[in-house]
Amino acid sequence: MTKSDLVDELSQRTGQTKSTAESMLDSFVEIVAQTLKENNEVKLVGFGTFSVTTRKARTGRNPQTGQEIQIPEKKAVHFKAGKVLKDAVN
């Protein structure tokens, strides 16, 4: 499902215009991103939890040359599905 497909579905289910549905979806994404940027979690009971994890620095290898390189520590977004979502998929 693409973003435009999701906007169409939101519009149909809520009775809102597509532009309103897209605005709501964009706002949701911005809120989640800002919350994660502040190192907080976003918990949606039944759906899942978005959180930030830190990947430790490590040594990697350049596949073209075989030379070892240092990969710096970085933050990554993690999503853990909730029970309702897991049960809906299975």
Protein Blocks (a to p, Z undefined) as FASTA:
>chain_A
ZZklmmmmmmmmnopafklmmmmmmmmmmmmmmmmmnopacddehjaccddddddddddd
dfknopacdddddddddddddfklmmmmZZ
